[in-house]
Amino acid sequence: MKQPLRKVVIPAAGLGTRFLPVTKAVPKEMLPIVDTPTIQLIVEEAVKAGAAQVVLVTGRGKSSIEDHFDRNFELEEALSRKNKMELLEQTRRIGEMVGLVSVRQKEPLGLGHAVLAAKRAVGDDWFGVMLGDDLIDSEEPAIGQIARVSMQTGKAAVALMPVADDQTHLYGVAAGKPQADGNLLVDRIVEKPSRGTAPSNLAVIGRYVLPPDIFPMLEKMKPGAGGEIQLTDALAVLAQQGRLVGVRFEGERHDAGDRLGYLQANVAYALKRPELRDGLLAYLRTAVQR
Ligand code: UTP
């Protein structure tokens, strides 16, 4: 990437089957981390990294995501009447954080297919992708860390995190040549390798910076692992061309689309809130003794 990151795509059209029954009618991206929907934390990360435009990819049953980033005049008026000015300010700020457009993925045919739905909104620019259920709590916003490496190298970049050997089958897994700065020039990348076949233990986490020519690649992709159009298969093409770096980012990652990951994220974020910390710690101490 040559210019600083401006556009970010947030795919949020998946079915969230790991989180049924709540995801029957509520998008998993709207489930709260303490009191804030996961997707708002992700949009805030994009804004902190300097992104000016966010493209939300939503689907059937996901209109609450669009509503969340829209104005709610009735609520604003009620808060104003009750003189709850701080809450009013917070509510307004959500819709004013960033330029936001939403596009529809008509059917959840996979992450690659969701990114392709943003093609017209992205146009000819390099862009970031941030998965709508992947949280990374860090000093420097994670997507900013990935964008920085993409700017330095001129290559596409993905976030990488080491995982236990018995977890690699749950992720896209990358291997390649370690670089002096600790990052990886990726030469192989495989989606959900079956047990014992992973090329490394470096898992791809939901932050990417991609070139616009990823779109024609995705258009040609046939369904891969799980019958879905996989973003990983297009990344594999970039890797073969020597155009993909894996970035060992700083930060704590939570998979908020997974029940245990979601619970952990709530505890971690709540412990950082001064008004909740002591009460939660006291509760956890007694709860573990039961
Ligand atoms: P996941 O694989 O976690 O989403 O995709 P999923 O399919 O909804 O989850 P499970 O496995 O059924 O529980 C990561 C991100 O990509 C989006 C999801 O909304 C999530 O934020 N996604 C996935 C799409 O936008 N479209 C798709 O077709 C698939």
Residues whose N, C-alpha, C, O or C-beta is under 5 A from the ligand:
A	BS01	UTP	P11 A12 A13 G14 L15 G16 T17 R18 F19 V57 E107 P108 L109 G110 L111 A114 L131 G132 D133 G257
